[in-house]
Amino acid sequence: MKTKLGLAFLMAVSSLSLSGCVLNVGDHEGNRSDSYWEKQQQTNRTNLSKLTIGMARDQVTILMGTADFSEAYVTQADAESPKKEVNVLFYRTQWSKGDGKTTKDECTPVVISDNKLVGWGETAYQKI
């Protein structure tokens, strides 16, 4: 009985700790040319202009493609608000440093809450 109770407690603590922030940082750029990144940035800016508040996450990722970075977390439910899942996808849209690496300051955040697009850009990112 004690073993089962201990195991249940361990699982509960583990699940709470796993609902934190996730950051995916990729080094997938390889030896891409400057013109490739200029085209990619322009494509991302064009696709951002096609986004509509309320779009499903799948629609956003089909339109925008794979994000350069992503973050995700789940808020805990309380008396004032229900639990919600928040995902932030970062797409490269501007050049900042000529080091060949994409950084978050070169990206536009796309904010998805409970699988619906709620905004994009710095203002949307700061309000989550």
N, C-alpha and C positions, 0 to 999 in steps of 0.2 A: 504494500500500500504506500509506504514511504517512497519507494522507488518511482512509482507511477506519479505521485504528487511532485517529486523533485523533477522528473522529466517534463511534466506539464509546466512547471514554473520556468524551467530552462527554455522551453519552446516559446513561452509567452515573452520572456525577456529578449530572446533572439529575434522574434518577429517585430518587436518594438524598435530594436536597434537597426533593423534592416529597412525601416521606413524613412531613413534619413536621406540626405542629398547624394545624388549620383552624378559624377562628372566623367564624361567620355572625352578624352583628349587623344586625338589621333595624329600620327606622323605619316600620313598617307600621301604626302605631297611629292615625294621623290624628286625627280629632276624635271619638273614641269617648266615650260617656258613662260616668260612674262606674258606673252600674248594669250596663252591658255588661261591664266588667272584673270587677265583683263576681260576676256570673254565670259568666264565663269561669274565674275562679279557683276557684269552687265546683265547676264541671264538671271541671276538672283534678284537684282534690283527690278528687272522687268516682271518677274514672277511675284515679287512682293506686292506690286501694284495690282495684281489679279486676286489677291487674298480678300476674303469677305468675312467679317465677324460672324461667328456661328458655324463656320465650316467644320466638318468632322476632321479629326486628326488624320485619318487615311487620305482624305482629299488634299490636305495641306502637304503631306509627304509625297503624294503622287505629283503634285504641282511643283514643289520645291526640290524634291530629291533628297539625298542623304545630307544630313546636317554635318557641319564641321565640328561642332561640339554639341553636347546636350546635358541638361540637368533635369532631375526629377525628384519629387518628394510628395509625401502624403501628409496632409494636415490631419490632426486628430479632431474628432467631433467634440463639441461642447454644447452648452445650453443655448448659445447664440448662433452657432453655425454647424452644418453637417460636415462630416469628413469629406475631403476632396483630394483628387490626384492632380498635381500640377506638373507639366512638362514644359521645358524651355528648350527650343531648338535654335541653334546659332548658325546663321548662314553668312559667309564672307561677302561683303558688299563694298568694301573700300580698302585701299592700300594705306598702310601706316608705316611699316618698316620694310626695307629691302633685304631682309634676312632669309627669305625663302620659306618662312614658317608662318602659318596662319595663327593669329592670336585673337582672343575674344574682342579686343578693341577694334578689330578689323571686320567684325561681324555684326549683323542685326539680329536681335533676339526675337523669336516668334513664340508667344505664350499660349499654351493650351491648358485648359482646366476642365477636368472631367470629360476628356476627349472632344472638346469644342474649342475652336479658336476664339480667344478673348482679346487678343491684341498683338501688336508687334512694335518694335522700336524700344528705345530707352525708357520712355514714359510707361509703357505697358510692363516692362521688366521691373522697374522700380516700384510699381504698385502691387506686385504680388506678395 
